[in-house]
């Protein structure tokens, strides 16, 4: 059984009012990414901040393949991720309850098998268990808003040179005060990922920061 790739450019057939869908302003892609659900919105926000992800595409390709009933059928992959090591992954964004359901949709199980056999490509899951772990979404929502604001590179470099590659949120803020740098710059440092932290944990003075971008 072979799959045929018939679409490599996204079009938007699913836009209907009242579905809770929206555009996500992706910094990594330099464009808005269309979301068909709130879970997709949270997933793309997560991918935008994920350190090893270089870029991603929403619904990058549609495949035509032989379905379980023997007739041609179509399936569109949710997203394709390009990692910084140049590896490519195709992901299905699904709730964990769907993934754990023993009666998971037969059509999707069959599609995964066909794609693996015919193209040696594995479709992996990205679930709410990962993208919503702990305080992940709360932290990223706060940082996403600040990403739109420009970062003073001179002040950022001065602060970075002083605190080094590893510091804490409290130490960074205290250092900024001593250098007469506004605390807004420290927040922008996190938003622009000059420093990263474990987004699943609450941001406190003791939170460990590691130099990033």
Secondary structure, 3 states (H helix, E strand, C coil): CCCEEEECCCCCCCCCCCCCCEEEEECCCCEEEEECCHHHHHHHHHHHHCCCEEEEEECCCEEEEECCCCCEEEEECCEEEEECCCCEEEEEEECHHHHHCCCCCHHHHHHHHHHHHHHCCCEEEEEHHHHCCCCHHHHHHHHHHHHCCCCCHHHHHHHHHHHCCEEEHHHHHHHHHHCCCCHHHHHHHHHCCCEECCCCCCCCCCCEEEECC
